[in-house]
Amino acid sequence: MLLEKLTGGVDLDPTLASSIAEDYERLAEGLPPRLEEYVLERYGLDLASEYGGLRVKNPFGKASGQLSLNTQQVARDAEAGLGFVILKTIIAEDAAGGQSMSEWAIPETRMLVERIDGADGTQGWNVTWKGRGWYDTFDAYLHLFADSLELGREAGMLVVPSCKYHLPTADEGVWRAGEYEHTTGRLLDVWEEGGGRGGAAMPIEKDFSPTLAGSDRASQVETIRRWMTAVTGLIRDAAAGRPVQIGLKLFNARFEEEFQIEMLRLVNEECGAGGRPDFIIYANRLFNTEREFEGKRGVAYGGPDLSARNLRVLARLRALEQRGDIPRCSFPISATGDIGSGRMAVEYLLRGASTFQMHTYFQLPNSEYRMRGGSRTERALHELYFNPERGLVPWLLRLRRALDLPAEWDVRRMAEFCADPANRLWAAVEPSVVRV
């Protein structure tokens, strides 16, 4: 991985290494209440970043899923110190309650947390479940959104809705704009009534679910191209002039990695005025057509193969930009996919990601966390920040020294530097990695 190339000869100052090891043991009893201030004062690291055009106090967030579907979960995340939470994905509906994507509104059944081996032998974790999007009423979701905004405001934690809007099949000629208009409008009502971060635009994730990769809807390349170039404009039109920051959560299609680059280029170059997303989320899970779970054949999965593919694609994207072969994709990236350590987060940061979303890592057996008390979120954050071998703090310090980055830069600024083609960062990548 690129991180090894850049920092292979960079060791931490012994005093810093000792401090991190001390914090790892001592803070296993509980994280400080103002963690970001603590890290800034002790290590000179500014953890602040940006998601959807809004400042977040730190770059770690919870991805949309079954761990963000009630206020108790959101409250625990706020108390633990997450930077942001993406709520469970609502399935869009029109004013009459019609849902063209209703097959995605089914409840979870049993979830299976298990180890998984990557193709290269790397071991990681995977969570399998059968459920998809929000399966309660839209009014219940709006109440969750409103209550979660209040919890987030009190803790300085951003709360963001996720939505699966109508996506036409190859045989459908018309987009169901009524679903876009009704759903977007009501979400904006809640955002604005809840204070809306002082009048800031509402961020929203447009979810391209990994299960789409196993659906007939995603079986044709032209259908996907149509989705990618149209959905942002439809959401923006549905907002009817009200400020909104639209993020597309891109999925791993069942094609070669070249098509992933093509999807990124489509949303960057061919969406037209108003149709380009404000940011992207890259990229959720892979799809195994042969695996069975709870009587269903074909399931999404994560683990080391997911992060390996995502990192390869983003590395190729940056290398192509640096060579001048494609225009720069300047939209901010929120990374997701097998982020189970601060070290992996920094790998995504090197490819331009400024925030990091996790889901599986919050569900591991207790034995995988050094902290024995507190919520799963707090235990996960303790590992993500302070693990002496894999934590964000030691690896950001190594990266800052290796690249001679200014001490005052926050995480967002570091990511911008890494994504800028002018910095020639990707000269360290082997030619085979960027082959097209």
Secondary structure, 3 states (H helix, E strand, C coil): CHHHHHHCCCCCCHHHHHHHHHHHHHHHHCCCCCHHHHHHHHHCCECCEEECCEEECCCEEECCCCCCCCHHHHHHHHHHCCCEEEEEEEECCCCCCCCCCHHHCCCCCCCEEEEEECCCCCEEEEEECCCCCCCCCHHHHHHHHHHHHHHHHHHCCEEEEEEECCCCCCCCCCCCHHHHHHHHHHHHHHHHHCCHHHHCCEEEEEECCHHHHHCHHHCCHHHHHHHHHHHHHHHHHHCCCCCEEEEEECCCCCCCHHHHHHHHHHHHHCCCCCCCCCEEEECCCEEEEEEEECCEEEEEECCHHHHHHHHHHHHHHHHHHHHCCCCCCCCCEEEECCCCCHHHHHHHHHCCEEEEEECHHHHCCHHHCCCCCCCHHHHHHHHHHHCCCCCHHHHHHHHHHHHCCCCCCEHHHHHHHHHCHHHCHHHHCCHHHHCC
